[in-house]
Amino acid sequence: MMQRILLFDIDGTLLRINRPFMQKVIFSILDEMNIPRDVLSKVSFAGNTDTAIFRSILKDDPHIDDRFQELKRKYIKRLKNELTLDAISVFEQVENALKSAQEDGYPMGLLTGNFEQLAYHKLGLAGLDHYFSFGAFGSNHHDRNKLGPIARQAYEKKNNIAVSPEQFVIIGDTPRDIACARAFGCSCAMVTTGNYSREELAEKKPDLIIDRLTAPRKWITKL
């Protein structure tokens, strides 16, 4: 059988960050940079990359490149200094699912809109970072649909082996994860632990929908 390589999203798929904590951090940074808070109402968050989100916040700024770097630095610093395990909720069965995948020999990587430093910081606090040895991140490209080939290249470089897009499975929770899988040419399995219902995800025709992560051997054959 074809070797399956699993690519996991983080927020909404593996864990959730407390909303009041995130709101407090983001509002305080916007205030420091004299950016109106109401700009957030015009920004699309779910499944988007951090780079795309921040550039949307700053889209009318004449010094967008410099201001983007400032916003990125402040955001990374604040989360690395202030995010604690108390503000993180790991979804039910996630650790058992990752442990089972590891035991069954599935290579596991990340495909997430998070900046790379924050992706591993969140997972490290939750005790999940050791399951993932490669990935593609929001710091690699603003367009999530470009992250599949980047993850493939990272896997090939790490393992000194050529693989095809068809070997990958993207596990996520938003329509953007489905679109990313289609752009890359791989399968996708969606969980309903994020902000989208089974019905909303089904409209985008993913290969598989599961209510929560379980051992991959229980659902991977359905792909």
N, C-alpha and C positions, 0 to 999 in steps of 0.2 A: 504494500500500500504506500501511497505518497506520504512522505513525511510532512506533517502539518506544523506550521510555525505560528504561534499565537502572539498577536499584537493587542495589548490592552490599553484602553483609555483609562484615565484615573478618576476625575471628578464625575460623580453620578454613576460610575461603573464599579469602581473598587471602594470608594469612600466618598464622604461628603464633608465639606468644611462648614462649620457653623455660620449661618447667614449673618447674624448680628456682628460677629467678629470681622467677617470680610467687609461688611458695610462700614464698620468703624475705621478699618485700615484705609479703604479706598477713599472715603469722605475726607479723612484727615490729610491724605496726600493731595487730593484735589484742592483742598483749602490752602495748603502750603504753596501750591503752584498757581493759585488764583484762577483755577478752572471752575466754572459754575457746576454745581452738583447736578443740575437738571440735564446736563449733557448725557448722563447715563441713560436717560429715557429713550434716547435715539440710537443706543448701541445694542447690537445683537450679541448675547453672551453664550448661550447654550451651544456647545460643540465648536465654538470659534477658537482661534488661536489667541494667546495673549498678545502677540504682535499685532494682529488684526484689530483686536479690541482697543489697544492703546492708540493705534494710529487713527481709529475711528473717533476716539475721544478728542484727538488733537487735529482732526482733519481741516479745521479752519485756521489753524495756527500758522503764521507765516514762517516760523522757525521750527517746523514740525520735526525735522531730523534731530536737532539738538534737544528739543523738548521731549521727544520720544526717549532718547537715551537717559535723560534726567528722570523721567517718570519710571522707566524700567529699573534704574538703579535704586530709586526710593522704594519701589514695590518689593523688589527682591530683598533689600535690606530689612524692611519692616517685617516681612513674613518670616525671614530666617531668624530674626531677633525675637519676634513676638508670638509666632504660631506655636502652640503647645498641643499635646495629645488631647487635652480637655476639649479643644475646639474641633476635633476630628472624630467622625463616626465611620468606622469600617462596617460595610454592609455584612449582613448575616451570611455565613458560609464562605465568604471570600477567602479567608486564610486556608480553610480546608480544600477549597477548589484549587488554589495555587499550589498547595502542597501535593495534592493528588496529581496535578499536571506535571509537576517536577518529577515525582516518583514514576510516572508513566513515560517520561522521556520527551515531553513536548518542550522544545525551545520556547522561551517566553521573552518578549520584548515589550516596549512601550510605543504607542502611537498616541500622542497627547498634544493638546494645544498649550499646555504649560511650558513656560521657560524651563530648560533642562535642569538648572540648579534647583528650582522649586519643585519640580516633579520628584526628584530624588529626596529632597528635604521632607516633603509630605509623606512619602512612602517610608522614609527612614524613621520618622516619628511614630508611624503606625506599625513599624516592624516588618514591613513588606518589601523593602528595597532589594534584599538579597535574592529575590526571585527573578530579577530582571537584569540582563547583562548587555543589552543594546537597546536602541530605540531611535525614534524621530520625534522632534519637539517643536513647540511653537517658536522657539528661538532659531530653528533651522529655516523656517519659511512662514510667511504670513498666511499662505493659502493651505488649508488643511489637505486639500486634494493633491498637493505636491509631496506630502509626507510619506506616502507608501514607498516610492522608489528610494527615498532617503533611508527608510528603515531597512529595506532590502540591501542596500549598499553597506549599511553598518553591519548587518548580519554576515554578509559575504566577507567583508574585511576581517571581522572577528574570527570567523571559522575557516577562512581560506577555501571557500567552496562556492560554487555557483548554484543559485536557486531561482525558481520561477515565481512570478506573482501568484500563480494558482496554488502554491503551497501555503500561502499565508491566510490567516483568518483574523479579521479585525473584530474585536469585542468592544462594543460601546453602548451608548444609551441615547443617542440623538440622530435625527435625520442626516446631520453632517457626517456622522460616522459611516452611514450607509453610502452617501455620495462619495466619500473618500475611498471606500472599498470598490465601488463601481469604477472610479477613475483609475485605480491601481490595477484592477482586473483580478481581485481576490474575493473570497467569500466573506460574509459578515454574520455575526451572531449578536443580536441586540438584547439587552436586559432592560427590564421595566423599573429599575431602581432610581432612575433619573427623573427628569421633569416631564417625560413623555409617556403616555399610556400605551398599552398594547395596541389599541385601535389606531392611535396616531402614528405609531411606528409601522404598523401593517400597511398603511397607505403608501409608504415608500418602498414596499416590497423587499424587505431584507430576506436573506436566505433562511434565517431562523430567529425566533423570538423566544426567550426564556424569562421567567419571572425573576429569577436570581441566579447567580453563578453557582454551579455545582461542578463536580468532577467532570472534566472535558470528555472522558471516555463515555459518559452518559448521554452526551448530545452531539459529539463531533461526527459520529457516523451519519447523522441526519443531514449533514452537509454534502 
